[in-house]
Amino acid sequence: MLRSLQPRSVRSLSLVLAASVVGALVLALTLPANALVVDATPAPVTGNTTYFDGLGQPYGGCGMPQANLETQNFIALNVFNTPGDYTFYPRPLTGANLSKMGMWNNGHNCGRWVQVTVGDFCTGINDGAPNQAFCRNGSFVADSFNGATLNMLVADSCGDSNAWCRDDPYHIDLAKPSLSRFTRDGTPVGSLLPNNFNNRRMTWKFISAPSYSGDIQIGFLGGAQVWWPAISVSHLANGIHGVEYLAGGVWQTAQMNSDMGQSFILGGTTAGANQFQIRVRDASDALINNGRVYSFTLPASCGSSCPTPYTRVTYTSAGGTDPTTGPTTRPPTTTTPATTTPATTTRPPTSTPATTTPPATTTTAPSGRACSASYAVTGQWQGNFQADVTVRNTGTTALTSWRVTWTFAGGQQISQVWSATLGSPGPNAVVTNATWNGNLAASATTTFGFLGTWTGTNPVPTVSCTAT
């Protein structure tokens, strides 16, 4: 399974210098002394801004394709809050690393709306250089764009090793096209690009979804099947903090798909079933629509697994509260998805990764157990890359777990993995199965993905698989 989590298009660095710099004052944002309150902004907060071209293929950091977002005005939030520390830490953050949490909140702020207000312009150098002040040799000043607003959706994450994504807790990364959509009193103020941006400050706060109507949307991710029913939930009134599924008559907490905050791994109403019932919790941890239950089936178009990045499903709903009219006594309702196409977002105009892979390496264990693994780079941009590894049971006996290893020859490091468990990020990488995809029947496959960093070159390693 692919995902951009973070892979986004390369952030554009505005380096517009004023013709005459007023004074030599160096201004930097005041950083909080303690850990962030990452699930709410009790008052509007202010940070530097950057922009990016669009979500990567096929998913943004929240687990949604760009084409299936409810708006094309979207932002990314910081994964880490580590001033002066530009190290990559495994995602989702756990244990002692929870103290490094940024406003991304391990994906828990996905699908939430924010109101963004244009703030002051920097007259100096505001390039996000590590260990450097923001707006060096200049100052932040108000101009004609101040006060313009735009409502935007949290759809991606920023984990890059620059000052914006590490030193500024309230930095936001905006979809580039949105920089021409800000308005004041309903009137467009014009584009901030190319001469009125310079990574200027903006103020933002979480809000409820504007003019919300209807109900949630549910879709299966690419590769989803009865034994790996991965879904994404969107069109949310107040974000999403969790999904629960009914299995054996008991509500179970679904596992988030890494830190893709709108994607969850379900279980069927019975083991291996293709029928599902879920309920959803919002950003306040309350059940949406007073506990409304959504029932749906893995579409026939998915066959053995869903072939497209996102397959929206029809569902029936019952109980709870109607999102617009209050308590409902009507029969279960059905929503029918509109025809959609996979996302066609852009990639950074840097290098095109090789699509060839080295020969898969097979390791045979006792009792006919064996597996192979193949590695493919699926995206590459400035200092970062995304790759998929496909594990296949090449033996005659079902597997209960697997382990994939390889050695990076170019100094690469894994920064995040999904659909698997990271044991070592490199140079001697070790990845084992997740709790839900260790069981592989003979000839069955599963795929995990990861994000990594590279310097100089990014050669494709030879991978080995050990079956148990």
Residue pairs with C-beta under 8 A, 6 or more apart in sequence:
1 221
1 222
1 223
1 230
1 388
1 418
1 419
1 447
1 448
1 449
2 57
2 58
2 59
2 222
2 309
2 378
2 386
2 388
2 449
3 56
3 58
3 59
3 63
3 260
3 386
3 418
3 449
4 55
4 56
4 57
4 58
4 59
4 60
4 61
4 156
4 345
4 379
4 386
5 56
5 59
5 60
5 61
5 156
5 157
5 258
5 259
5 260
5 416
5 418
5 451
6 56
6 61
6 79
6 156
6 157
6 158
6 159
6 416
6 451
7 56
7 379
7 381
7 384
7 385
7 386
7 451
8 52
8 53
8 54
8 55
8 56
8 60
8 61
8 76
8 156
8 173
9 52
9 53
9 54
9 56
9 345
9 346
9 347
9 348
9 381
10 52
10 53
10 348
10 349
10 350
10 381
10 382
11 50
11 51
11 52
11 158
11 160
11 164
11 173
12 50
12 51
12 52
12 53
12 176
13 50
13 127
13 128
13 199
14 126
14 193
14 194
14 197
14 198
14 199
15 125
15 127
15 198
16 194
16 195
16 197
16 198
17 123
17 124
17 125
17 138
18 123
18 124
18 138
21 123
21 124
21 137
21 138
22 123
22 138
22 139
23 139
24 137
25 138
25 139
26 124
26 133
26 135
26 136
26 137
27 133
27 134
27 135
27 138
27 139
27 140
28 133
28 134
28 135
29 46
29 47
29 48
29 134
29 168
29 170
29 201
31 83
31 167
31 168
31 169
32 169
35 81
35 99
35 101
36 81
36 101
36 102
36 103
36 169
38 101
38 102
38 103
38 104
38 105
38 108
38 109
39 105
39 108
39 109
39 283
40 206
41 204
41 205
41 206
43 205
44 117
44 203
44 204
44 205
45 170
45 203
45 204
45 205
46 119
46 170
46 201
46 202
46 203
46 204
47 168
47 169
47 170
47 171
47 172
47 201
47 202
47 204
48 126
48 128
48 134
48 164
48 168
48 171
48 199
48 200
48 201
49 171
49 172
49 173
49 174
49 197
49 199
49 200
49 201
49 202
50 128
50 158
50 164
50 171
50 172
50 173
50 174
50 199
51 173
51 174
51 175
51 176
51 179
51 197
52 76
52 156
52 173
52 174
52 175
52 176
53 175
53 176
53 345
53 346
53 348
54 66
54 175
54 176
54 345
54 346
55 61
55 64
55 65
55 66
55 74
55 155
55 156
55 343
55 345
56 345
56 347
56 379
56 386
57 309
57 343
57 345
57 347
57 378
57 379
58 65
58 222
58 309
58 310
58 342
58 343
59 65
59 221
59 260
59 263
59 309
59 343
60 66
60 69
60 74
60 155
60 156
61 76
61 104
61 107
61 110
61 155
61 156
61 157
61 259
61 260
61 261
62 107
62 110
62 111
62 154
62 155
62 156
62 157
62 232
62 260
62 261
62 262
62 263
63 110
63 221
63 232
63 257
63 260
63 261
63 262
63 263
64 155
64 232
64 234
64 262
64 263
64 310
65 309
65 310
65 342
65 343
65 345
66 72
66 155
66 343
66 344
66 345
67 340
67 341
67 342
67 343
67 344
67 345
68 217
68 219
68 234
68 310
68 312
68 340
68 343
69 153
69 155
69 234
70 153
70 234
70 235
71 151
71 152
71 153
72 175
72 177
72 178
73 150
73 151
73 152
73 153
73 175
73 177
73 178
73 181
74 152
74 153
74 154
74 155
74 156
74 174
74 175
74 178
75 114
75 116
75 152
75 153
75 154
75 155
75 156
75 172
75 173
75 174
75 175
75 204
76 154
76 155
76 156
76 157
76 158
76 172
76 173
77 102
77 103
77 104
77 105
77 109
77 154
77 156
77 157
77 158
77 172
77 173
78 102
78 103
78 104
78 157
78 158
78 159
78 165
78 166
78 168
78 169
78 171
79 91
79 93
79 102
79 104
79 157
79 158
79 159
79 165
79 259
80 89
80 93
80 100
80 101
80 102
80 159
80 165
80 166
81 100
81 101
81 102
81 103
81 166
81 169
82 89
82 100
82 166
83 166
83 167
84 131
84 166
84 167
85 100
85 166
86 130
86 161
86 162
86 166
87 161
88 159
88 161
88 413
88 415
88 416
88 425
88 453
89 97
89 100
89 415
90 97
90 414
90 415
90 416
90 417
90 422
90 425
91 106
91 159
91 258
91 259
91 415
91 416
91 417
92 106
92 107
92 256
92 258
92 259
93 100
93 101
93 106
93 259
102 165
102 169
103 109
103 169
103 170
104 157
104 158
104 159
104 259
105 261
106 256
106 259
106 261
107 157
107 256
107 258
107 259
107 260
107 261
107 262
108 239
108 241
108 261
108 283
109 154
109 206
109 239
109 261
109 283
110 154
110 155
110 239
110 240
110 260
110 261
110 262
111 153
111 154
111 155
111 233
111 234
111 236
111 239
111 240
111 261
111 262
112 153
112 154
112 206
112 236
112 238
112 239
112 283
113 151
113 152
113 153
113 154
113 206
113 207
113 208
113 209
113 210
114 151
114 152
114 153
114 154
114 172
114 204
114 205
114 206
114 207
115 149
115 150
115 151
115 152
115 204
115 205
115 207
116 149
116 150
116 151
116 152
116 172
116 174
116 182
116 202
116 203
116 204
117 147
117 148
117 149
117 202
117 203
117 204
118 145
118 146
118 147
118 148
118 149
118 182
118 189
118 192
118 200
118 202
119 140
119 146
119 200
119 201
119 202
119 203
120 140
120 141
120 142
120 143
120 146
120 200
120 201
121 140
121 141
121 142
121 143
121 145
121 196
121 198
121 200
122 134
122 135
122 138
122 139
122 140
122 198
122 199
122 200
122 201
123 135
123 138
123 139
123 140
123 141
124 135
124 136
124 137
124 138
124 139
125 135
125 136
125 137
125 138
126 134
126 135
126 136
126 138
126 198
126 199
126 200
127 199
128 134
128 162
128 163
128 164
128 165
128 199
129 162
129 163
130 161
130 162
130 163
130 166
130 167
131 163
132 163
134 163
134 168
134 199
140 200
140 201
143 196
144 189
145 182
145 189
145 190
145 192
145 196
147 184
148 182
148 183
148 184
148 189
149 182
149 183
149 184
150 178
150 181
150 182
150 183
151 207
151 210
152 174
152 175
152 178
154 239
156 173
157 259
158 164
158 165
158 171
158 173
159 165
159 415
159 416
160 166
160 384
161 453
164 171
164 173
164 199
165 171
165 173
170 204
172 202
172 204
176 193
179 191
179 192
179 193
179 197
180 188
180 190
180 191
180 192
180 193
181 188
182 188
182 189
182 192
183 189
192 200
206 239
206 283
208 237
208 238
209 236
209 237
209 238
212 237
212 323
213 323
213 324
214 235
214 323
214 324
214 335
215 235
215 289
215 292
215 317
215 323
215 335
216 233
216 234
216 235
216 236
216 280
216 288
216 294
217 233
217 234
217 235
217 312
217 335
217 337
218 231
218 232
218 233
218 278
218 294
218 296
218 312
218 313
218 315
219 231
219 232
219 234
219 310
219 311
219 312
219 313
219 337
220 229
220 230
220 231
220 298
220 299
220 302
220 306
220 310
220 311
220 313
221 230
221 231
221 232
221 257
221 263
221 306
221 309
221 310
222 305
222 306
222 307
222 308
222 309
222 310
223 230
223 305
223 306
223 447
224 230
224 231
224 298
224 302
224 305
224 306
224 311
225 298
225 302
225 304
225 305
225 306
226 268
226 272
226 273
226 274
226 298
227 272
227 436
227 437
227 439
228 265
228 305
228 436
228 437
228 446
229 265
229 266
229 267
229 268
229 276
229 298
230 257
230 263
230 264
230 265
230 266
231 243
231 263
231 264
231 266
231 276
231 278
232 260
232 262
232 263
232 264
232 310
233 240
233 243
233 262
233 263
233 264
233 280
234 262
236 262
236 280
236 282
236 288
237 282
237 288
237 323
238 282
238 283
238 284
238 288
239 282
239 283
240 261
240 262
240 280
240 281
240 282
240 283
241 281
241 282
241 283
241 284
241 285
242 253
242 254
242 256
242 264
242 280
242 281
242 285
243 253
243 254
243 264
243 266
243 278
243 279
243 280
243 281
244 251
244 252
244 253
244 254
244 278
244 279
244 280
244 281
245 251
245 252
245 254
245 266
245 267
245 276
245 277
245 278
246 252
246 269
246 276
246 277
246 278
246 293
247 267
247 268
247 269
247 270
247 271
248 269
248 270
251 279
252 267
254 264
254 265
254 266
254 267
254 278
255 264
255 265
255 435
255 436
256 263
256 264
256 265
257 263
257 264
257 265
257 418
257 419
258 416
258 417
258 418
258 419
259 416
260 418
265 436
266 276
266 278
268 274
268 275
268 276
269 275
269 276
269 277
274 297
274 298
275 295
275 296
275 297
275 298
276 295
276 296
276 297
276 298
277 293
277 294
277 295
278 293
278 294
279 287
279 288
279 291
279 292
279 293
279 294
279 320
280 287
280 288
280 294
281 287
281 288
282 288
287 320
288 320
288 323
289 320
289 321
289 322
289 323
290 319
290 320
290 321
290 327
291 319
291 320
292 317
292 318
292 319
292 320
292 321
293 317
293 318
293 319
293 320
294 315
294 316
294 317
295 315
295 316
295 317
295 318
295 332
296 313
296 314
296 315
296 316
297 313
298 306
299 306
299 311
299 313
301 307
301 311
302 311
308 342
309 342
309 343
310 340
310 342
310 343
312 337
312 338
312 340
313 337
314 334
314 335
314 336
314 337
315 334
315 335
316 332
316 333
316 334
317 332
317 333
317 335
318 332
320 328
321 327
321 328
322 328
347 379
347 381
348 381
348 382
350 380
350 381
350 382
351 380
351 381
352 380
353 377
353 378
353 379
353 380
353 385
353 458
354 377
354 460
355 376
355 377
356 460
357 374
357 375
357 376
357 460
358 374
358 375
358 460
358 461
358 462
358 463
359 462
360 372
360 373
360 374
360 392
360 463
360 465
361 372
361 373
361 462
361 463
361 464
361 465
362 370
362 371
362 372
362 394
362 465
363 370
363 371
363 464
363 465
363 466
363 467
364 370
364 395
364 467
365 395
365 466
365 467
365 468
367 397
368 395
368 396
368 397
369 395
369 397
369 399
369 467
369 468
370 393
370 394
370 395
370 467
371 391
371 392
371 393
371 394
371 395
371 399
371 402
371 440
371 465
371 466
371 467
372 391
372 392
372 394
372 465
373 389
373 390
373 391
373 392
373 404
373 463
373 464
373 465
374 389
374 390
374 392
374 463
375 387
375 388
375 389
375 406
375 460
375 461
375 462
375 463
376 387
376 388
376 389
376 390
376 460
377 385
377 386
377 387
377 458
377 460
378 386
378 387
378 388
378 449
379 385
379 386
380 386
380 454
380 458
383 453
383 454
383 455
384 415
384 451
384 452
384 453
384 454
385 412
385 451
385 452
385 453
385 454
385 458
386 449
386 450
386 451
386 452
387 449
387 450
387 452
388 447
388 448
388 449
389 404
389 420
389 431
389 447
389 448
389 449
389 450
389 463
390 445
390 446
390 447
391 402
391 404
391 433
391 440
391 445
391 446
391 447
391 448
391 465
392 440
392 443
392 444
392 445
393 399
393 440
393 441
393 442
393 443
393 444
393 445
393 467
394 443
395 442
395 467
396 442
397 442
398 439
398 440
398 441
398 442
399 438
399 439
399 440
399 467
399 468
400 438
400 439
400 468
401 432
401 433
401 438
401 468
402 432
402 433
402 438
402 440
402 465
402 466
402 467
402 468
403 423
403 430
403 431
403 432
403 433
403 465
403 466
403 468
404 420
404 430
404 431
404 432
404 463
404 464
404 465
404 466
405 428
405 429
405 430
405 431
405 463
405 464
405 466
406 428
406 429
406 461
406 462
406 463
406 464
407 427
407 428
407 429
407 461
408 426
408 427
408 429
408 461
409 427
409 459
409 461
410 454
410 455
410 456
410 457
410 458
410 459
411 427
411 454
411 455
411 456
412 426
412 427
412 452
412 453
412 454
412 458
413 425
413 426
413 427
413 452
413 453
414 422
414 425
414 426
414 429
414 431
414 450
414 451
414 452
415 425
415 450
415 451
415 452
415 453
416 450
416 451
417 431
417 448
417 449
417 450
417 451
418 448
418 449
418 450
419 434
419 437
419 446
419 447
419 448
419 449
420 431
420 432
420 433
420 434
420 437
420 448
420 450
421 431
421 432
421 433
421 434
422 430
422 431
422 450
423 430
423 431
423 432
424 430
426 452
429 461
431 448
431 450
432 438
433 446
434 448
437 446
437 448
440 446
